[in-house]
Structure formats: C-alpha cells, structure tokens
Amino acid sequence: MAYVQYEWETGVLGGTPISEANLDHLETQYDEAKADLDAHVINIGAGDGRHRWTAAKLLRGAGAAAPTEIDVPIAATREFFVRWFHFANASETVLGDFATVRMGGVGHIVYFNLKVPHDFTALTNCKVIGIKTTNGTIDWTATTDFAPIGSAYNTTSDSDTGNGLAMTANEIEEVDISLAFTGLAADDYAGIEFTMDAISAGNYEVIGLVFKYT
C-alpha cells in the first residue's frame, strides 16, 4: 500500500485527519512494514531488536536492491617452486634436460632456502621433487631452521623422516617433508636440509622443492 502523508493541525479550530478509513490505512501500513522487516531480519536475540545477518556469511549487492547472503570463499591453494641451493657429498649433474643434484649414497645432502609468503595462513604440503633412475626405495631425513627478520636463524628447528619410500625408474617422484615445518609463520625465512639415509639402487636426482599453502 502506498504511503500517504496527512497534515495535522492543532488548536481549538484545528482540524484532524483521524477517521476510521485513515486509521485502517495506518494500521495496514504498519503491518506491511513489520512483515517486510521480519523477512530480512535474521538471528535476532531475545529482546535485542537489532538487524543481523547470518554469522560467517558475506553480503553481495549494490544500489537500492536488498543484499543477498553468500558463503565466505574458501582460500585458494597457492604454490611455488624452489631450485636447490647447495649440496654435500652429492654431485651436480644433468638428467635429460633437467639440472639435478645426484643423491646416490648414504649421507648425500641437498639444501634449499625459501621465504614464506606474506599471505601465508597454513601449510598444505612441502615436497622435494626428483627423478629415481631405477626402481627401488629410499630412506630420508629432512631438518629445518626458520625464523622471521630480527630473530635468530634457528629460532625454530624441526625435522621429518621416512623409510622405505618406493619409487619407479625414470618417473618424477616426490618426498613429502611437511612435518618438518611445525610453527611456520608468514614472512619466516627457512633453510631445509634433505639427507639420504639409505637408497636400495640407482640414484635420486633432485630437481627442486614445491611449497603449497593457503
């Protein structure tokens, strides 16, 4: 029902727009306004009376149109690749068109450095990537140091290890070292040492490291 404004007058000679029809009109407008408000108000606490939208929702809309509630988007997984920086006991070589660090014996080590991005919330996984030259298994250990600017380089140290990881000849294989990053935070700098503890046959040719996060 359209809103109609009436003029009120005061005084002995003043008139009044009060009539049965006008009171009915006013009551109808009130009922319509209440119904419209009830349709939009969500999760009102007892005696509260404030307009609230559903918790953990976003509002989408523009202009005069009523906004609609939408789910909060799930953070996208991001990733980056880091090439090895240094090695010990192992050797630098080439496999096909890949530059690699050849890890073929006990005590062969490869090192990585990385900076945790500023938009980091949580680690999805961190994996060493390499190529196994023959079918077989490896035992490995990863150790880490990480800290932000202005802190000791080994403020946090952690490790991860695994035994008997099976690999297939000439396939690009990954070693998940994610458990070596407990307490990692945005803007940390991290150093990673990946050590070969045992290898059944052939070599593991390391090409780099993939860091995935949200």
N, C-alpha and C positions, 0 to 999 in steps of 0.2 A: 504494500500500500504506500502510495506517495506521501511524503511528509508535507503537512500543511501548517504554516505558522499563523497563529491568531494574535491579534493585538489586544492587550489587556489595558483597561483604564481604571483609575482609582478616583475616589471622591464620591460625594453624595450623588452627583449627577452622572457619574461614570457608568459606562455600560460593561457588560461581561459577556464573553463568548461561550460561557458554560451552558450547555444544553445536553440532552440525552444523546443526541447524534454525535456531538463533538466528544463527549466522554467515551462513547463507544469507539470512536475513531482513535482517540488517545490510547485506549486500552489495547486496541488491535496493534497499533504501532509498537507498544511496549512488548507485547507477546512476540511480534516478529523480530524485534531486536534481540530478545532473550534467546530465541531459537537459533538465530544466526551466531550469537556468541557461544552457545552450547556446542554448536557444530565445529567450532575452531579451538575451543579451549580443551587442552589435554592434560591429564595428570594434575588436577587441582587438589591440593591438600585440604584437609578439613579446616574450614574457616579461613582459608588463605585468600582466595579471591584474585590471585594474580594469574596472568596469562602465561602458560608454559607449553613448550613443545616437548616431544618425546626425548628423553635422555639419549645421548650418543647418536644423535641424528644431525644432519645439516639441512638448512633451508635453501631452496632454489626458487628463484622468481625475480621478476623485475616489474617496474611500473605499478599500476594500480591493482594488478591481479594478485590474488592471495597466494603466498608462497606455498610450496609443497615440500614435504619432508623427504629426504633421500638418505641412503646409508652412507656412512663415512667410508671413503675409498680405502681399500687395502693398500698399504705401502708396497710399491713395486720393488722387486729384487733388482739390485744393480750389481755389476761385476767389473773387475779389471784384471789385466794380466801383467805379471812382473817377470822379467827375464832374470836368470841367476846373476849374481854379482861377483861371487868368488867361490873357489873350491880348494880342497886339500886332499892330497893323496890320489885324487881322481885326475882326469885329463880332459882338456878341451878338444873337441873334435867335431866332425860333421857326419851326419847320417842322412843320406839322401840330400835334401836341400835344407835340413834342419841343423842349426848350430846347437850342439849339445855339450853337456858335461857327462863324461862316461864314468859311471859308477859300476865297477866290476868286481869289487872285493870288500872285505870287512874293513871298516874304518874309513871308507871313502866318504867325503863330506862335500855338500854344496850349500852355499849361503844365499839368502835373499834379504833385501831391505824393502820396507814399504811404509807409506804413511796412511793411516786410517782416515777416510774422508770426513769432512766436517758434518755431512748429513747422515753419518752412520748412527743407527739405532741398535741393531743387533747383527751378529754374525750368522749368516746362513750356512756357509762352509768355506773352508780354505783347503785347497788341494794342490799337491805337487803333481806336475804333468810330465810324463816321459814316455819313452818307447822301449819295450823289452825286446831284446834281439833274439831270444829263444824262449820256448815255453819253460816255465819254472815259477819259483816263489822267491819272495824277499822278506827279510826281517828288517825293520827300520825303527829309528827313533828321531823325533823332532823336538828341539828345545827352542824356547823363545825368551827374549827380553823385550819389554815395551814400556814406554813412558811418554808423557807429554813434554813439551818445551818447558824448561825451567826445573826439571826433575832429574834425578839420577837415571842413567840409561837403563839400569836393571831394577827400577822401582818395582816392577812386576816381572817375575820369571815363571815359566810354566813348561810343561812337556807333554808329549803324547808318544805312544809306541804301538807297534803291531808286529805280529809274527805270522809267517806262512801265507802272505798275501799272494794269491795265484795270479799269474799274468800270461798272456798269449803272445807268441812270437810276432813281431813287426806291427803290433797294434799300439795305438796311443792309449796309455793306461794312466790312471790317476791314483794318488795316495792321499786319503783324507786325513789331514793333520789338525782338524778343527778344535780338538780338545786341548790343544796347546795354547789357547787364547783366552783362558778364563779371566774375566775382569777387563777385557779390552774395551777401550772407550774412543769416542770421536776425537780426532786430532792426535792420537797417540802415534809415535814412531815405533816400528817394530823391526827387530832383527831375528831371522829364523835360520837355525842350523838343522839341516837334514842329513842324517848319518845312516849309512848302510851297515846293518849289524850282521847280515848273512844274505847270500844270494846262491841259489841252487845251481844255476848255469847261466852262461852268457853275461850280458851287461844290461843295466838300466840306464838309458840315455836321457838325462833330464833336460827338458827344454824350457821349463819355467814353472810358474805358480799362478793359480787362479784364486781370486778373493771375491766371494759373493756375500752381499749384505743387504739389509733393509734399513 
